[in-house]
């Protein structure tokens, strides 16, 4: 039998909370990257040609990694899993998971 609607909803909420955290971390990473790029453009990067070349290589690697993450996230289909739970099986555990997922979601929204 198919998983219960509560189980499906709980799994969806957990996935959204996880994605939200990933997006928040990506924003922080991109802000740091932007600051480095702006400081480089303003000429406040380290002095010396070797240091500048190292910084350029580092920025190029970061850009390539960012583009790779973006392309892989766009190409990967939504992951679904068969939970194997049956409607009515251990509903108290499902309710507990749902309550935990809701509390995590609320905590994310209040941050």
Long-range contacts (C-beta under 8 A, 24 or more apart in sequence): 1-86, 1-87, 2-87, 3-82, 3-83, 3-84, 3-85, 3-86, 3-87, 4-85, 4-86, 4-87, 4-88, 4-89, 4-91, 4-94, 6-91, 6-94, 6-95, 6-98, 7-83, 7-85, 7-94, 7-97, 8-83, 9-98, 10-94, 10-97, 10-98, 10-101, 11-81, 11-83, 13-98, 13-101, 13-102, 13-105, 14-101, 14-104, 16-105, 17-101, 17-104, 17-105, 17-108, 20-108, 21-108, 30-66, 33-59, 33-62, 33-66
